[in-house]
Amino acid sequence: MKPIQTVGVIGLGALGVLYADQFTRALGKDRVLVLADHDRTERYRREGIWYNGNLCDFQYADAAQVTEPVDLLLFAVKFGGLDAAVETCRHLVGPDTLVLSVLNGIASEEVLGRAYGAEKVIWCVAQKMSAKKEGNRAFCDPTGELAVGLPAGADRAPLERLTAFFDAIGFAYSLPADIRTHMWSKLLCNTGCNQAALVFQCGYGGLQVPGRARGTMTGAMAEVVAVAAAEGVALSQADIDSWVAIIDSFPPDGEPSMRQDGKARRPSEVELFAGTIRRLGARHGVPTPVNDWLYEQIKAMEAAY
C-alpha cells in the first residue's frame, strides 16, 4: 500500500478541530480537506474556526465537489450524524483509503465497516485530552492521543500503514494490546464521567471531589465492568481507578462533551453510554440501576429543552 499523503476530516466539534489542526500543520493545507456540505462549508469560511485562540487556516471542502478519494478519512461527527456523514463521504473512500473514527462508544467502527468494508477501518479511542468547543472556538489542553488497533485475527498491514504515517508526522498514538478491551475501557470512562457531568451540571472539578457526582460517576463505571464481563471483556476496578486518575488530572474548569451538549441544549449521546449498558445489561440479566437513573434523568432534561 502507498504511504498516506492526503487526509479528510468530517465533523468540526472540538476533536475534529484538534485533528484538522494537527494534520494541517504536519502536511500542509493542500493535503488536508475539512469536509462538509455546501452550506456548512460556506459558514466555516465566512465565520472562521478558532483553535486555542488562533484562527485556523483550513482547506474547507464541499464534499460533493471532491472527486478524488483520500488516503485517510477521519470521522469526528456526533453519533446521530454518522449515517449522513457516511453517505456524504462514500465517494471519497477508494481502494487504498483507511477510515478512522474518534466517536465515543463502541458502535461507530461497526457502522463504518458495514458501509466501507471492515478491512478499511482502524479501531480507535481518542483519550487523555480535555477538549471543548464554544460556538466556532475550540480549546484543547492536554491534547491526548489516539489509541489504535485491530481485532484479533485481522490483517495488520493497514494498522502498520497508519502508524508509519503517524510516526512520520510526529502524531501521538498508542497501541493497546487488546483494542476491543481498550474501547470498552473508554466506554467505562464516558459512561461515568460524561453522564455525571451532564446530570449534576458540573465540569471536571465537580467530579474530582467527594460527593454525589463523583459517587454516581464511579457507580456507573462499576456497572460497565459487570456488563463487560457478561460480554466476555475483562475490565476491573483497576480500569476504574486508572480513568478516575486521568479525570482528576484534568483542569477543574474543563468539561466533558456531554456537559457541553447540555449547556447548548443539544441532544446528548446518552444512547451510546447508558443506553448501551442498559440494553446489554438486560440481555445478560445484569442490573444497571445507576445507569437506569442517569438515563431517565438525561432523557427528562432533554425533553425540557
C-alpha positions as CSV (number, residue, x, y, z in Angstrom):
1,M,0.0,0.0,0.0
2,K,1.1,3.5,-0.7
3,P,2.0,5.9,2.1
4,I,-0.7,8.1,3.4
5,Q,-0.4,11.5,1.8
6,T,-3.9,13.0,2.0
7,V,-6.4,13.3,4.8
8,G,-10.1,14.2,5.1
9,V,-11.7,15.2,8.3
10,I,-15.5,15.4,8.7
11,G,-17.0,16.9,11.8
12,L,-15.7,20.1,13.4
13,G,-16.5,19.6,17.0
14,A,-13.7,20.0,19.5
15,L,-11.9,16.8,18.4
16,G,-12.5,17.5,14.7
17,V,-10.8,20.9,15.1
18,L,-8.0,19.4,17.1
19,Y,-7.1,16.8,14.5
20,A,-7.7,19.0,11.5
21,D,-5.2,21.4,13.0
22,Q,-2.6,18.7,13.7
23,F,-2.9,17.2,10.3
24,T,-2.8,20.6,8.5
25,R,0.2,21.7,10.5
26,A,2.0,18.4,9.6
27,L,1.1,18.0,6.0
28,G,0.2,21.5,4.8
29,K,-3.2,22.9,3.9
30,D,-3.3,21.5,0.4
31,R,-3.2,17.9,1.6
32,V,-5.9,18.1,4.3
33,L,-9.6,18.5,3.5
34,V,-12.1,19.7,6.1
35,L,-15.2,18.2,4.7
36,A,-18.9,19.3,5.0
37,D,-21.9,20.1,2.8
38,H,-22.0,23.3,0.8
39,D,-23.9,25.4,3.3
40,R,-21.8,24.4,6.3
41,T,-18.6,24.9,4.3
42,E,-19.6,28.4,3.4
43,R,-20.3,29.2,7.0
44,Y,-16.9,27.9,8.1
45,R,-15.3,30.2,5.5
46,R,-17.4,33.2,6.5
47,E,-17.2,32.9,10.3
48,G,-13.8,31.1,10.7
49,I,-12.8,28.4,13.2
50,W,-10.5,29.2,16.1
51,Y,-8.3,26.7,17.9
52,N,-6.7,27.7,21.3
53,G,-7.1,31.3,20.4
54,N,-5.7,31.1,16.9
55,L,-7.7,31.4,13.6
56,C,-7.4,28.1,11.7
57,D,-6.1,28.1,8.1
58,F,-8.0,25.1,6.9
59,Q,-8.9,23.9,3.4
60,Y,-12.7,23.8,3.7
61,A,-14.2,21.5,1.0
62,D,-17.7,20.8,-0.1
63,A,-17.5,17.0,0.0
64,A,-19.9,16.7,-3.0
65,Q,-17.4,18.6,-5.2
66,V,-14.3,16.5,-4.3
67,T,-13.6,13.9,-6.9
68,E,-10.5,12.0,-5.7
69,P,-10.5,9.6,-2.7
70,V,-8.4,10.5,0.3
71,D,-5.8,8.2,1.9
72,L,-7.1,8.7,5.4
73,L,-10.7,9.6,6.3
74,L,-11.3,10.6,9.9
75,F,-14.9,10.8,11.3
76,A,-15.4,13.3,14.2
77,V,-19.2,13.9,13.9
78,K,-21.7,13.1,16.7
79,F,-23.1,9.6,16.5
80,G,-26.5,11.0,15.4
81,G,-24.9,12.5,12.4
82,L,-22.8,9.4,11.5
83,D,-25.1,7.8,8.9
84,A,-25.4,11.1,7.0
85,A,-21.6,11.6,7.1
86,V,-21.1,8.1,5.8
87,E,-23.1,8.9,2.7
88,T,-21.6,12.4,2.3
89,C,-18.1,10.8,2.1
90,R,-18.9,7.5,0.4
91,H,-17.2,8.6,-2.9
92,L,-14.1,9.6,-1.0
93,V,-13.3,6.1,0.1
94,G,-11.2,4.4,-2.5
95,P,-9.3,1.0,-2.7
96,D,-6.5,2.4,-0.5
97,T,-8.4,4.6,1.9
98,L,-8.2,3.9,5.6
99,V,-11.0,5.0,7.9
100,L,-10.7,6.2,11.5
101,S,-13.4,7.2,13.9
102,V,-12.9,9.3,17.1
103,L,-16.6,9.0,18.1
104,N,-17.5,7.9,21.6
105,G,-18.8,4.5,22.3
106,I,-18.2,1.1,20.7
107,A,-20.6,1.3,17.7
108,S,-19.1,3.5,15.1
109,E,-16.5,1.1,13.8
110,E,-19.2,-1.4,13.1
111,V,-21.2,1.2,11.2
112,L,-18.2,2.3,9.1
113,G,-17.2,-1.3,8.5
114,R,-20.7,-2.1,7.1
115,A,-20.5,0.9,4.9
116,Y,-17.0,0.7,3.5
117,G,-15.6,-2.7,4.4
118,A,-14.2,-3.8,7.8
119,E,-10.8,-4.1,6.3
120,K,-10.6,-0.3,5.8
121,V,-11.5,0.6,9.4
122,I,-8.8,1.0,12.1
123,W,-10.4,0.7,15.6
124,C,-9.7,3.8,17.6
125,V,-10.1,5.5,21.0
126,A,-9.5,9.2,21.5
127,Q,-8.2,9.6,25.0
128,K,-6.4,11.7,27.6
129,M,-7.5,15.0,26.2
130,S,-9.6,17.8,27.7
131,A,-11.4,19.5,24.8
132,K,-14.3,21.8,24.5
133,K,-15.9,24.0,21.8
134,E,-18.0,27.1,22.2
135,G,-19.5,28.4,19.0
136,N,-16.7,28.5,16.5
137,R,-13.9,28.4,19.1
138,A,-12.3,25.1,20.2
139,F,-9.9,24.6,23.1
140,C,-7.9,21.6,24.0
141,D,-5.3,21.1,26.7
142,P,-4.0,18.5,27.1
143,T,-4.3,17.1,23.5
144,G,-4.0,13.5,24.4
145,E,-3.6,10.7,21.9
146,L,-5.3,8.2,19.7
147,A,-5.2,4.5,20.8
148,V,-5.4,2.4,17.7
149,G,-5.6,-1.3,16.8
150,L,-7.4,-4.1,15.1
151,P,-9.4,-7.0,16.3
152,A,-7.7,-10.4,16.8
153,G,-7.0,-12.2,13.5
154,A,-7.2,-9.1,11.3
155,D,-4.5,-8.3,8.7
156,R,-2.1,-5.9,10.5
157,A,-0.9,-4.2,7.3
158,P,-3.4,-1.4,7.4
159,L,-2.6,-0.6,11.0
160,E,1.2,-0.6,10.2
161,R,0.5,1.8,7.3
162,L,-1.4,4.1,9.7
163,T,1.3,4.0,12.4
164,A,4.1,4.6,9.9
165,F,2.2,7.8,8.9
166,F,1.7,8.8,12.5
167,D,5.4,8.3,13.1
168,A,6.4,10.3,10.1
169,I,4.4,13.4,11.2
170,G,5.0,13.1,15.0
171,F,1.4,12.3,15.8
172,A,0.7,11.0,19.3
173,Y,-0.7,7.5,19.5
174,S,-0.6,4.2,21.5
175,L,-1.1,0.6,20.6
176,P,-3.1,-1.2,23.3
177,A,-2.5,-5.0,23.4
178,D,-6.3,-5.6,23.1
179,I,-8.1,-2.8,21.3
180,R,-11.6,-4.3,22.0
181,T,-11.0,-4.3,25.7
182,H,-9.5,-0.8,25.5
183,M,-12.6,0.5,23.7
184,W,-14.7,-0.9,26.4
185,S,-12.5,0.7,29.0
186,K,-13.0,4.1,27.4
187,L,-16.8,3.4,27.3
188,L,-16.5,2.9,31.0
189,C,-14.9,6.4,31.3
190,N,-17.5,8.1,29.2
191,T,-20.4,6.3,30.8
192,G,-19.4,7.6,34.2
193,C,-17.7,10.9,33.6
194,N,-19.8,12.4,30.8
195,Q,-23.2,11.4,32.1
196,A,-22.5,12.5,35.7
197,A,-21.2,15.9,34.5
198,L,-24.4,16.4,32.5
199,V,-26.8,15.4,35.2
200,F,-25.0,17.3,38.0
201,Q,-24.3,20.2,35.7
202,C,-20.6,20.4,36.6
203,G,-17.2,20.3,34.9
204,Y,-14.3,18.1,35.9
205,G,-13.9,20.0,39.1
206,G,-17.2,18.7,40.4
207,L,-16.2,15.1,39.6
208,Q,-12.8,15.5,41.3
209,V,-14.1,15.9,44.9
210,P,-16.0,13.5,47.1
211,G,-19.8,13.8,46.7
212,R,-22.8,12.6,44.9
213,A,-21.5,13.4,41.4
214,R,-18.3,11.5,41.9
215,G,-20.1,8.6,43.5
216,T,-22.6,8.4,40.6
217,M,-19.7,8.5,38.2
218,T,-17.9,5.6,39.8
219,G,-21.1,3.7,40.3
220,A,-21.9,3.9,36.6
221,M,-18.4,2.8,35.8
222,A,-18.8,-0.3,38.0
223,E,-21.9,-1.3,36.1
224,V,-19.9,-1.2,32.9
225,V,-17.3,-3.6,34.4
226,A,-20.2,-6.0,35.2
227,V,-21.8,-5.8,31.8
228,A,-18.4,-6.1,30.0
229,A,-17.7,-9.3,31.9
230,A,-21.0,-10.7,30.6
231,E,-19.9,-9.7,27.1
232,G,-16.6,-11.5,27.6
233,V,-14.5,-8.4,28.1
234,A,-12.2,-8.4,31.2
235,L,-12.4,-5.0,32.9
236,S,-11.8,-4.5,36.6
237,Q,-11.5,-1.9,39.4
238,A,-8.1,-1.1,38.1
239,D,-9.7,0.3,34.9
240,I,-12.0,2.5,37.1
241,D,-9.0,3.7,39.1
242,S,-7.0,4.5,36.0
243,W,-9.7,6.6,34.4
244,V,-10.5,8.4,37.6
245,A,-6.8,9.3,38.0
246,I,-6.9,10.8,34.4
247,I,-10.1,12.7,35.2
248,D,-8.6,14.0,38.4
249,S,-5.6,15.3,36.3
250,F,-7.8,17.5,34.0
251,P,-8.2,21.2,34.5
252,P,-11.1,21.7,37.1
253,D,-12.8,24.2,34.8
254,G,-12.7,21.8,31.8
255,E,-15.9,19.9,30.7
256,P,-16.6,16.6,29.0
257,S,-18.6,16.7,25.8
258,M,-22.0,15.8,27.3
259,R,-21.8,18.7,29.7
260,Q,-21.1,21.0,26.7
261,D,-24.1,19.4,24.9
262,G,-26.3,20.1,27.9
263,K,-25.3,23.8,28.2
264,A,-26.0,24.2,24.5
265,R,-29.3,22.3,24.8
266,R,-28.3,19.8,22.2
267,P,-29.3,16.1,22.2
268,S,-26.7,14.1,24.1
269,E,-25.0,10.7,23.4
270,V,-26.9,9.0,26.2
271,E,-27.9,6.2,23.9
272,L,-24.2,5.4,23.4
273,F,-23.5,5.3,27.1
274,A,-26.3,4.4,29.5
275,G,-28.4,3.2,26.5
276,T,-25.7,0.7,25.5
277,I,-25.1,-0.5,29.1
278,R,-28.8,-0.9,29.9
279,R,-29.6,-2.8,26.7
280,L,-26.7,-5.2,27.2
281,G,-27.4,-5.5,30.9
282,A,-31.0,-6.5,30.2
283,R,-29.7,-9.1,27.6
284,H,-27.4,-10.7,30.2
285,G,-29.5,-10.2,33.3
286,V,-27.1,-7.7,34.8
287,P,-28.7,-5.0,36.9
288,T,-27.8,-1.4,36.0
289,P,-29.6,0.8,38.5
290,V,-27.1,3.8,38.3
291,N,-27.3,3.9,34.5
292,D,-31.0,3.4,34.6
293,W,-31.3,6.5,36.8
294,L,-28.8,8.5,34.7
295,Y,-30.7,7.6,31.5
296,E,-34.0,8.7,33.0
297,Q,-32.5,12.0,34.3
298,I,-30.9,12.8,30.9
299,K,-34.0,12.0,28.9
300,A,-36.0,14.3,31.2
301,M,-33.5,17.1,30.8
302,E,-33.5,16.8,27.0
303,A,-37.4,16.7,26.9
304,A,-37.3,20.1,28.6
305,Y,-35.1,21.8,26.1
